Every structure is written in C-alpha cells, then in structure tokens.
C-alpha cells in the first residue's frame, strides 16, 4: 500500500512566461488580472504562474475550434 505523494507545482517566472506568451511583463500581469491568462502567484519574492495552470491554459486553447 504505497501512497502517492502530491506532485509539487513549479512556479514559472516572468522571463519564461514572456517567452511562452510572447508578451511583456506588464501585459502578462494585465491579462492575468482580468482572467485572460492564469493567475499570478507569489511565494516570498518569487512571482509567476503555476506550471499546472499554464499547461491547462494551453490545453484549453488546443481544444478550441479554429476560427
């Protein structure tokens, strides 16, 4: 009976977010604030997005029909 430990979620910081979303820091924050991008989280001095939420965001985009 082995219990599976929950996977710790990595925080993706701004430099990587800027590459993933092709947006500047200010734009990422603005879009996150209005719910167009995953929410920003803070852990001490670290600010970013949870990897699981970013992956879910891109998964939702892939499932949307093309316009």
C-alpha positions as CSV (number, residue, x, y, z in Angstrom):
1,X,0.0,0.0,0.0
2,X,2.1,2.8,-1.2
3,X,0.6,6.3,-1.0
4,X,1.3,8.6,-3.9
5,X,2.6,11.9,-2.8
6,X,1.1,15.0,-4.4
7,X,3.4,16.5,-7.2
8,X,4.7,19.9,-6.2
9,X,3.9,22.5,-8.7
10,X,6.7,24.6,-10.2
11,X,6.3,28.4,-10.4
12,X,7.1,29.7,-13.9
13,X,8.7,33.1,-13.5
14,X,8.3,36.2,-15.7
15,X,11.3,35.6,-18.1
16,X,9.9,32.2,-19.1
17,X,6.3,33.5,-19.2
18,X,7.4,36.2,-21.5
19,X,8.7,33.6,-24.0
20,X,5.7,31.3,-23.6
21,X,3.0,34.0,-24.1
22,X,5.1,36.3,-26.3
23,X,4.1,39.3,-24.2
24,X,5.9,41.8,-21.9
25,X,5.7,41.6,-18.1
26,X,3.2,44.4,-17.9
27,X,0.9,42.8,-20.5
28,X,1.1,39.4,-18.7
29,X,0.1,41.0,-15.4
30,X,-2.8,42.9,-17.0
31,X,-4.1,39.8,-18.8
32,X,-3.8,37.8,-15.6
33,X,-5.6,40.4,-13.6
34,X,-8.7,40.2,-15.9
35,X,-8.6,36.4,-16.2
36,X,-7.4,36.1,-19.8
37,X,-4.3,34.3,-18.5
38,X,-3.7,32.1,-15.5
39,X,-3.5,33.8,-12.1
40,X,-0.1,35.1,-10.8
41,X,1.1,33.6,-7.5
42,X,3.6,34.9,-5.1
43,X,6.0,32.7,-3.0
44,X,8.1,35.1,-1.0
45,X,9.9,37.2,-3.5
46,X,9.1,34.9,-6.4
47,X,6.2,35.9,-8.7
48,X,4.9,33.7,-11.5
49,X,2.3,31.2,-12.6
50,X,1.8,27.6,-11.6
51,X,3.0,25.3,-14.3
52,X,-0.1,23.2,-14.0
53,X,-2.3,26.2,-14.6
54,X,-0.2,27.3,-17.6
55,X,-0.4,23.7,-19.1
56,X,-4.2,23.7,-18.5
57,X,-4.5,27.1,-20.3
58,X,-2.6,25.8,-23.4
59,X,-4.6,22.6,-23.3
60,X,-7.9,24.6,-23.4
61,X,-6.6,26.6,-26.3
62,X,-5.7,23.5,-28.3
63,X,-9.3,22.2,-27.7
64,X,-11.0,25.3,-29.1
65,X,-12.1,25.1,-32.7
66,X,-10.1,27.2,-35.1
67,X,-11.7,30.5,-36.3
